[in-house]
Amino acid sequence: MLPEKKVVCPDCEQMPEGIALDRRGFLRGAAAATAATATGALGLFAVPGAQAAPTPKSAAETAVKALYDTLTDKQKQVVCFDWDHKDERGLLRTHVSNNWHITKPTITSDFYTKEQRAIILDIFKSIFNPDWHARLFKQLKDDTRGHPWGTDQNIALFGKPGGGKFEFVMTGRHLTTRADGNSEEHVAFGGPIFHGHAASGFDEKVHHPGNVFWHQALLANKVYQILSGKQQKLALVEHRPAERAVQFRGPKGEFPGIPLTELSKDQREGVQKILLSLIEPYRKEDQDEVKECLKAQGGLEACSLAFYQDGDIGDDGEWDNWRLEGPSFVWYFRGQPHVHIWINVADDPSVKLNSRG
């Protein structure tokens, strides 16, 4: 019998020990094929494919089913829950926070077998655009004091993959991400998600050196710079909201900042570049679902863009904190003291958020 081979991740030189190449390794290839077109030059309102959302047959969801099938009854008692399971945090499946652990076992612990660790890695990589894998592994390593992927992260499964609604949730410091095969039909990403990065220490320096998300803020600041003086006054808000305040305001809501209907053609094109940068880290199916959700609420024209004066690192007028918001679309980039990104997108503003900062 040939000895087990270690998985060598081509995207990151530091990968968790104990993840072995197994008979389900084809999932990694499937994930790459699914997301291969994610970085194509898509217009914001390009017609999505036949399925503008993940399905139970998508690469990540296929891997979720494969993982579930390997779990023992003892493991399921720890990491598997009913679809609507509640605890002291509320509806656990929809909870989101900047630093939390949905279950106790870490991915690289002995709780999971080598095969299961490899499948969980497949799921994680399949959720994201392959061009972002190295950056995400770097972020997770930076934010866990140099520990590689999987040593701080935890997972949970809700419902029964292959038997109706289901959702996979992964959590840890500066991470909440999901895969649900569109079990939550009206919600992008399977529910609210979260990213963060403290690349240069808890209190990041001016211009956020090494931060994997900062280029998104640079695109937002470029839009601010091409606004007229009057428009800048509308767009600039004195105080930023609480970071977990990303509940939907609905079509009659009052959104902070400047309505995008007040922008010229070139300014709107700048906002479109922001949006494309925001959704770039994710698999194409999630990108398309975000676009569909935006269309359902009136497109970018129904949104506003706000920049916040407080929390300006260096007091240099390069706005570290900003927010793109519509009736059921919130992308809140809070860049001080380090980057936190809260994301909540749906096609229906009645969807509730379960969050804790």
Rosetta blueprint (number, residue, H / E / L):
1 M L
2 L L
3 P L
4 E L
5 K L
6 K E
7 V L
8 V L
9 C L
10 P L
11 D L
12 C L
13 E L
14 Q L
15 M L
16 P L
17 E L
18 G L
19 I L
20 A E
21 L L
22 D L
23 R L
24 R L
25 G L
26 F H
27 L H
28 R H
29 G H
30 A H
31 A H
32 A H
33 A H
34 T H
35 A H
36 A L
37 T L
38 A L
39 T L
40 G L
41 A L
42 L L
43 G L
44 L L
45 F L
46 A L
47 V L
48 P L
49 G L
50 A L
51 Q L
52 A L
53 A L
54 P L
55 T L
56 P L
57 K L
58 S L
59 A H
60 A H
61 E H
62 T H
63 A H
64 V H
65 K H
66 A H
67 L H
68 Y H
69 D H
70 T H
71 L L
72 T L
73 D H
74 K H
75 Q H
76 K H
77 Q H
78 V H
79 V H
80 C E
81 F E
82 D L
83 W L
84 D L
85 H L
86 K E
87 D E
88 E L
89 R L
90 G E
91 L E
92 L H
93 R H
94 T H
95 H E
96 V E
97 S E
98 N L
99 N E
100 W L
101 H L
102 I L
103 T L
104 K L
105 P L
106 T L
107 I L
108 T L
109 S L
110 D L
111 F L
112 Y L
113 T L
114 K H
115 E H
116 Q H
117 R H
118 A H
119 I H
120 I H
121 L H
122 D H
123 I H
124 F H
125 K H
126 S H
127 I H
128 F E
129 N L
130 P H
131 D H
132 W H
133 H H
134 A H
135 R H
136 L H
137 F H
138 K H
139 Q H
140 L H
141 K H
142 D H
143 D L
144 T L
145 R L
146 G L
147 H L
148 P L
149 W L
150 G L
151 T L
152 D L
153 Q L
154 N E
155 I E
156 A E
157 L E
158 F E
159 G E
160 K L
161 P L
162 G L
163 G L
164 G L
165 K L
166 F E
167 E E
168 F E
169 V E
170 M E
171 T E
172 G E
173 R E
174 H L
175 L E
176 T E
177 T E
178 R E
179 A E
180 D L
181 G L
182 N L
183 S L
184 E L
185 E L
186 H L
187 V E
188 A H
189 F H
190 G H
191 G L
192 P L
193 I E
194 F E
195 H E
196 G E
197 H E
198 A L
199 A L
200 S L
201 G L
202 F L
203 D L
204 E L
205 K L
206 V L
207 H L
208 H L
209 P L
210 G L
211 N L
212 V L
213 F L
214 W H
215 H H
216 Q H
217 A H
218 L H
219 L H
220 A H
221 N H
222 K H
223 V H
224 Y H
225 Q H
226 I L
227 L L
228 S L
229 G H
230 K H
231 Q H
232 Q H
233 K H
234 L H
235 A H
236 L E
237 V E
238 E L
239 H L
240 R L
241 P L
242 A L
243 E L
244 R L
245 A L
246 V L
247 Q L
248 F L
249 R L
250 G L
251 P L
252 K L
253 G L
254 E L
255 F L
256 P L
257 G L
258 I E
259 P E
260 L H
261 T H
262 E H
263 L L
264 S L
265 K H
266 D H
267 Q H
268 R H
269 E H
270 G H
271 V H
272 Q H
273 K H
274 I H
275 L H
276 L H
277 S H
278 L H
279 I H
280 E L
281 P L
282 Y E
283 R L
284 K H
285 E H
286 D H
287 Q H
288 D H
289 E H
290 V H
291 K H
292 E H
293 C H
294 L H
295 K H
296 A H
297 Q L
298 G L
299 G L
300 L H
301 E H
302 A H
303 C L
304 S E
305 L E
306 A E
307 F E
308 Y E
309 Q L
310 D L
311 G L
312 D L
313 I H
314 G H
315 D H
316 D L
317 G L
318 E L
319 W L
320 D L
321 N E
322 W E
323 R E
324 L E
325 E E
326 G E
327 P L
328 S L
329 F E
330 V E
331 W E
332 Y E
333 F E
334 R E
335 G L
336 Q L
337 P L
338 H L
339 V E
340 H E
341 I E
342 W E
343 I E
344 N E
345 V E
346 A E
347 D L
348 D L
349 P L
350 S L
351 V L
352 K L
353 L L
354 N E
355 S E
356 R E
357 G L
